[in-house]
Amino acid sequence: MKETRERILDAAIRVFGKNGVSGATTREIARVAQVNEVTLFRYCKSKDELLRQVVSQCSRRFERVFAEAPFETPDDLRRTVRAFAATYVRMQRNNEDFVRTFFGELNRHHQLCRSLFVESSRPVRQKFI
């Protein structure tokens, strides 16, 4: 089950990155994930929900950096901040098309992108603070 969810989210990142939020369709995402559209809708009720899950998945990767890090000394904090920065850069490089599309469509889908960004960054921000 997790494998199907991961395939759907990976496909969504690629399709959103290639076609943008408006141009991406659930049919194309399902095709790229090699599932039927009904299966996709079992995991996500809408395209916006799918986008929300994609952004949330990316943010959870950052949470792990803080969850696994010791904070007993200033050097621990430095290492954790460096690990966070390296994870952030790696995520942007690995998902360059998606990141460009997401930020490029901020004006067109301002409310959706803003709420996704705020919602997904809140746990990481709290751990960082």
Accessible surface in RSA format (square Angstrom, percent):
REM  Atomic radii and reference values for relative SASA: ProtOr
REM  Chains: A
REM  Algorithm: Lee & Richards
REM  Probe-radius: 1.40
REM  Slices: 20
REM RES _ NUM      All-atoms   Total-Side   Main-Chain    Non-polar    All polar
REM                ABS   REL    ABS   REL    ABS   REL    ABS   REL    ABS   REL
RES MET A   1   187.30  97.0 140.53  93.0  46.77 111.4 110.25  93.7  77.06 102.1
RES LYS A   2   156.34  76.3 147.33  90.4   9.01  21.4  94.67  85.2  61.67  65.7
RES GLU A   3   121.53  69.8 113.30  85.7   8.23  19.6  45.72  88.4  75.81  61.9
RES THR A   4    27.42  19.5  27.42  27.8   0.00   0.0   3.99   5.4  23.43  35.4
RES ARG A   5    66.38  27.9  66.38  33.8   0.00   0.0  26.63  36.4  39.75  24.1
RES GLU A   6    52.81  30.3  52.81  40.0   0.00   0.0  27.55  53.3  25.26  20.6
RES ARG A   7    81.55  34.2  77.78  39.6   3.77   9.0  49.30  67.4  32.25  19.5
RES ILE A   8     0.44   0.3   0.44   0.3   0.00   0.0   0.44   0.3   0.00   0.0
RES LEU A   9     0.79   0.4   0.79   0.6   0.00   0.0   0.79   0.6   0.00   0.0
RES ASP A  10    59.97  42.0  57.94  57.7   2.03   4.8  14.19  33.4  45.78  45.7
RES ALA A  11     0.08   0.1   0.08   0.1   0.00   0.0   0.08   0.1   0.00   0.0
RES ALA A  12     0.00   0.0   0.00   0.0   0.00   0.0   0.00   0.0   0.00   0.0
RES ILE A  13    14.60   8.3  13.90  10.4   0.70   1.7  13.90  10.0   0.70   1.9
RES ARG A  14   136.47  57.3 125.80  64.1  10.67  25.4  72.59  99.2  63.88  38.7
RES VAL A  15     5.25   3.5   4.60   4.2   0.65   1.6   5.25   4.6   0.00   0.0
RES PHE A  16     0.32   0.2   0.32   0.2   0.00   0.0   0.32   0.2   0.00   0.0
RES GLY A  17     9.60  11.8   0.00   N/A   9.60  11.8   0.06   0.2   9.54  21.4
RES LYS A  18   165.61  80.8 131.90  80.9  33.71  80.3  87.60  78.8  78.01  83.1
RES ASN A  19    58.12  40.1  34.46  33.3  23.66  57.0  15.53  37.4  42.58  41.2
RES GLY A  20     5.84   7.2   0.00   N/A   5.84   7.2   4.13  11.3   1.71   3.8
RES VAL A  21     5.73   3.8   5.73   5.2   0.00   0.0   5.73   5.0   0.00   0.0
RES SER A  22    60.59  51.2  34.46  46.0  26.13  60.2  33.78  71.9  26.81  37.6
RES GLY A  23    42.58  52.5   0.00   N/A  42.58  52.5  27.62  75.8  14.96  33.5
RES ALA A  24     0.88   0.8   0.00   0.0   0.88   2.0   0.00   0.0   0.88   2.3
RES THR A  25    69.35  49.3  66.24  67.1   3.12   7.4  63.83  85.7   5.52   8.3
RES THR A  26    19.38  13.8  17.11  17.3   2.27   5.4   6.52   8.8  12.86  19.4
RES ARG A  27   176.19  74.0 174.40  88.9   1.79   4.3  63.46  86.7 112.73  68.3
RES GLU A  28    44.13  25.3  43.07  32.6   1.06   2.5  16.15  31.2  27.99  22.9
RES ILE A  29     0.00   0.0   0.00   0.0   0.00   0.0   0.00   0.0   0.00   0.0
RES ALA A  30     3.20   2.9   3.20   4.9   0.00   0.0   3.20   4.5   0.00   0.0
RES ARG A  31   152.68  64.1 137.75  70.2  14.92  35.5  72.49  99.1  80.19  48.6
RES VAL A  32    36.16  23.8  20.28  18.4  15.89  38.3  24.79  21.5  11.37  30.8
RES ALA A  33     2.74   2.5   0.00   0.0   2.74   6.2   2.58   3.6   0.16   0.4
RES GLN A  34   148.34  82.9 121.21  88.6  27.13  64.6  38.92  82.9 109.41  83.0
RES VAL A  35    23.73  15.6   6.09   5.5  17.64  42.5  16.14  14.0   7.59  20.6
RES ASN A  36    95.55  65.9  82.99  80.2  12.56  30.2  40.17  96.7  55.38  53.5
RES GLU A  37    51.34  29.5  47.35  35.8   3.99   9.5  19.90  38.5  31.44  25.7
RES VAL A  38    95.11  62.6  92.44  83.7   2.67   6.4  94.33  82.0   0.78   2.1
RES THR A  39    24.58  17.5  24.58  24.9   0.00   0.0  13.44  18.0  11.14  16.8
RES LEU A  40     0.03   0.0   0.03   0.0   0.00   0.0   0.03   0.0   0.00   0.0
RES PHE A  41    80.90  40.5  71.38  44.2   9.52  24.8  71.86  43.6   9.04  25.9
RES ARG A  42   178.12  74.8 141.08  71.9  37.04  88.2  61.07  83.5 117.05  70.9
RES TYR A  43    51.79  24.2  33.41  19.0  18.38  47.8  29.87  22.4  21.92  27.0
RES CYS A  44     2.37   1.8   0.51   0.6   1.86   4.4   1.64   4.2   0.73   0.8
RES LYS A  45   178.92  87.3 156.65  96.1  22.28  53.0 112.04 100.8  66.88  71.2
RES SER A  46    48.70  41.2  45.55  60.8   3.15   7.2  38.88  82.8   9.82  13.8
RES LYS A  47    53.14  25.9  49.12  30.1   4.02   9.6  33.26  29.9  19.89  21.2
RES ASP A  48    66.78  46.8  65.60  65.3   1.18   2.8  13.56  31.9  53.23  53.1
RES GLU A  49    55.34  31.8  54.62  41.3   0.72   1.7  16.95  32.8  38.39  31.3
RES LEU A  50     0.00   0.0   0.00   0.0   0.00   0.0   0.00   0.0   0.00   0.0
RES LEU A  51     0.69   0.4   0.69   0.5   0.00   0.0   0.69   0.5   0.00   0.0
RES ARG A  52    66.56  27.9  65.76  33.5   0.80   1.9  24.35  33.3  42.21  25.6
RES GLN A  53    30.10  16.8  29.34  21.4   0.75   1.8  12.42  26.4  17.67  13.4
RES VAL A  54     0.00   0.0   0.00   0.0   0.00   0.0   0.00   0.0   0.00   0.0
RES VAL A  55    15.29  10.1  14.45  13.1   0.84   2.0  15.18  13.2   0.11   0.3
RES SER A  56    33.91  28.7  33.00  44.0   0.91   2.1  13.88  29.6  20.03  28.1
RES GLN A  57    12.36   6.9  12.34   9.0   0.02   0.0   6.51  13.9   5.85   4.4
RES CYS A  58     8.82   6.7   8.82   9.8   0.00   0.0   7.79  19.7   1.02   1.1
RES SER A  59    12.37  10.5  12.25  16.3   0.12   0.3   2.82   6.0   9.56  13.4
RES ARG A  60    88.83  37.3  88.15  44.9   0.68   1.6  48.44  66.2  40.39  24.5
RES ARG A  61    73.76  31.0  70.18  35.8   3.57   8.5  22.96  31.4  50.79  30.8
RES PHE A  62    15.48   7.7  15.48   9.6   0.00   0.0  15.48   9.4   0.00   0.0
RES GLU A  63    39.15  22.5  39.15  29.6   0.00   0.0   7.57  14.6  31.59  25.8
RES ARG A  64   130.90  55.0 130.47  66.5   0.43   1.0  52.00  71.1  78.90  47.8
RES VAL A  65    24.27  16.0  14.80  13.4   9.47  22.8  21.14  18.4   3.14   8.5
RES PHE A  66    10.90   5.5   4.33   2.7   6.57  17.1   4.52   2.7   6.38  18.3
RES ALA A  67    72.37  66.5  33.36  51.5  39.01  88.7  42.47  59.8  29.90  79.2
RES GLU A  68   137.74  79.1 104.01  78.7  33.73  80.3  50.69  98.1  87.05  71.1
RES ALA A  69    22.96  21.1   6.62  10.2  16.33  37.2  10.75  15.1  12.20  32.3
RES PRO A  70    78.82  57.4  67.32  61.4  11.50  41.8  78.30  64.6   0.52   3.2
RES PHE A  71   100.51  50.3  69.76  43.2  30.75  80.0  70.67  42.8  29.84  85.4
RES GLU A  72   156.99  90.1 120.93  91.5  36.06  85.9  44.57  86.2 112.42  91.8
RES THR A  73    67.27  47.8  61.33  62.2   5.94  14.1  62.88  84.5   4.39   6.6
RES PRO A  74    96.23  70.1  89.42  81.5   6.81  24.8  94.55  78.1   1.68  10.4
RES ASP A  75    77.02  54.0  76.17  75.8   0.86   2.0  11.13  26.2  65.90  65.7
RES ASP A  76    13.78   9.7  12.83  12.8   0.95   2.2   0.48   1.1  13.30  13.3
RES LEU A  77    89.33  49.8  89.33  63.9   0.00   0.0  89.33  62.7   0.00   0.0
RES ARG A  78   119.99  50.4 116.39  59.3   3.60   8.6  47.23  64.5  72.76  44.1
RES ARG A  79   139.46  58.6 134.53  68.6   4.94  11.8  68.91  94.2  70.56  42.8
RES THR A  80     5.13   3.6   2.09   2.1   3.03   7.2   3.00   4.0   2.13   3.2
RES VAL A  81    56.86  37.4  56.86  51.5   0.00   0.0  56.86  49.4   0.00   0.0
RES ARG A  82   158.05  66.4 152.07  77.5   5.98  14.2  64.14  87.7  93.90  56.9
RES ALA A  83    44.05  40.5  35.24  54.4   8.81  20.0  42.94  60.5   1.10   2.9
RES PHE A  84    45.54  22.8  45.54  28.2   0.00   0.0  45.54  27.6   0.00   0.0
RES ALA A  85    49.21  45.2  45.78  70.7   3.43   7.8  49.21  69.3   0.00   0.0
RES ALA A  86    50.67  46.6  39.78  61.4  10.89  24.8  48.06  67.7   2.61   6.9
RES THR A  87    18.57  13.2  18.02  18.3   0.55   1.3  12.08  16.2   6.49   9.8
RES TYR A  88    87.43  40.8  87.43  49.7   0.00   0.0  58.35  43.9  29.08  35.8
RES VAL A  89    63.30  41.7  63.01  57.0   0.29   0.7  63.26  55.0   0.04   0.1
RES ARG A  90   129.59  54.4 126.79  64.6   2.80   6.7  54.43  74.4  75.16  45.6
RES MET A  91    24.47  12.7  19.88  13.2   4.59  10.9  22.15  18.8   2.32   3.1
RES GLN A  92    56.18  31.4  53.86  39.4   2.31   5.5  12.20  26.0  43.98  33.4
RES ARG A  93   181.78  76.3 161.71  82.4  20.06  47.8  57.25  78.2 124.53  75.5
RES ASN A  94   111.13  76.6  76.83  74.2  34.30  82.6  23.35  56.2  87.78  84.8
RES ASN A  95    18.82  13.0  13.67  13.2   5.15  12.4   5.15  12.4  13.67  13.2
RES GLU A  96    82.53  47.4  79.55  60.2   2.98   7.1  26.92  52.1  55.61  45.4
RES ASP A  97    92.84  65.0  88.78  88.4   4.06   9.6  17.32  40.8  75.52  75.3
RES PHE A  98    13.34   6.7  12.26   7.6   1.08   2.8  12.26   7.4   1.08   3.1
RES VAL A  99    25.17  16.6  24.53  22.2   0.65   1.6  25.17  21.9   0.00   0.0
RES ARG A 100   158.55  66.6 145.86  74.4  12.69  30.2  58.32  79.7 100.23  60.7
RES THR A 101    21.91  15.6  13.77  14.0   8.14  19.4  11.63  15.6  10.27  15.5
RES PHE A 102    13.17   6.6  12.18   7.5   0.99   2.6  13.07   7.9   0.10   0.3
RES PHE A 103    96.16  48.1  84.36  52.3  11.81  30.7  84.71  51.4  11.45  32.8
RES GLY A 104    61.28  75.6   0.00   N/A  61.28  75.6  34.24  94.0  27.04  60.6
RES GLU A 105    14.87   8.5  14.57  11.0   0.30   0.7   7.43  14.4   7.44   6.1
RES LEU A 106    55.47  30.9  55.44  39.7   0.03   0.1  55.44  38.9   0.03   0.1
RES ASN A 107   143.21  98.8 119.50 115.5  23.71  57.1  31.78  76.5 111.43 107.7
RES ARG A 108   162.61  68.3 128.87  65.7  33.74  80.3  55.04  75.2 107.56  65.2
RES HIS A 109    43.96  24.0  36.94  25.7   7.02  18.0  29.31  30.2  14.65  17.0
RES HIS A 110    99.37  54.3  96.17  66.8   3.20   8.2  71.26  73.4  28.10  32.7
RES GLN A 111   133.96  74.9 130.62  95.5   3.34   7.9  61.97 131.9  71.99  54.6
RES LEU A 112    32.29  18.0  25.69  18.4   6.60  16.6  30.05  21.1   2.23   6.0
RES CYS A 113     0.00   0.0   0.00   0.0   0.00   0.0   0.00   0.0   0.00   0.0
RES ARG A 114   137.05  57.5 133.59  68.1   3.47   8.3  22.43  30.7 114.62  69.5
RES SER A 115    44.73  37.8  36.27  48.4   8.46  19.5  39.56  84.2   5.17   7.2
RES LEU A 116     1.69   0.9   1.36   1.0   0.33   0.8   1.40   1.0   0.29   0.8
RES PHE A 117   107.66  53.9 107.63  66.7   0.04   0.1 107.66  65.3   0.00   0.0
RES VAL A 118    61.26  40.3  59.07  53.5   2.20   5.3  60.43  52.5   0.83   2.3
RES GLU A 119    75.01  43.1  67.90  51.4   7.11  16.9  32.90  63.6  42.12  34.4
RES SER A 120    13.00  11.0   6.37   8.5   6.64  15.3   9.05  19.3   3.95   5.5
RES SER A 121    35.04  29.6  32.91  43.9   2.13   4.9  25.63  54.6   9.41  13.2
RES ARG A 122   130.56  54.8 128.17  65.3   2.39   5.7  49.58  67.8  80.98  49.1
RES PRO A 123    52.22  38.1  44.17  40.3   8.05  29.3  51.87  42.8   0.35   2.2
RES VAL A 124    13.21   8.7  13.21  12.0   0.00   0.0  13.21  11.5   0.00   0.0
RES ARG A 125   145.33  61.0 140.11  71.4   5.23  12.4  45.77  62.6  99.56  60.3
RES GLN A 126   104.79  58.6  90.95  66.5  13.84  32.9  36.14  76.9  68.64  52.1
RES LYS A 127    91.65  44.7  69.31  42.5  22.34  53.2  39.66  35.7  51.99  55.4
RES PHE A 128   103.49  51.8  85.21  52.8  18.27  47.6  85.42  51.8  18.06  51.7
RES ILE A 129   142.15  80.9  87.79  65.4  54.36 131.0 103.81  74.8  38.34 104.1
END  Absolute sums over single chains surface
CHAIN  1 A     8264.9       7183.5       1081.4       4391.3       3873.6
END  Absolute sums over all chains
TOTAL          8264.9       7183.5       1081.4       4391.3       3873.6
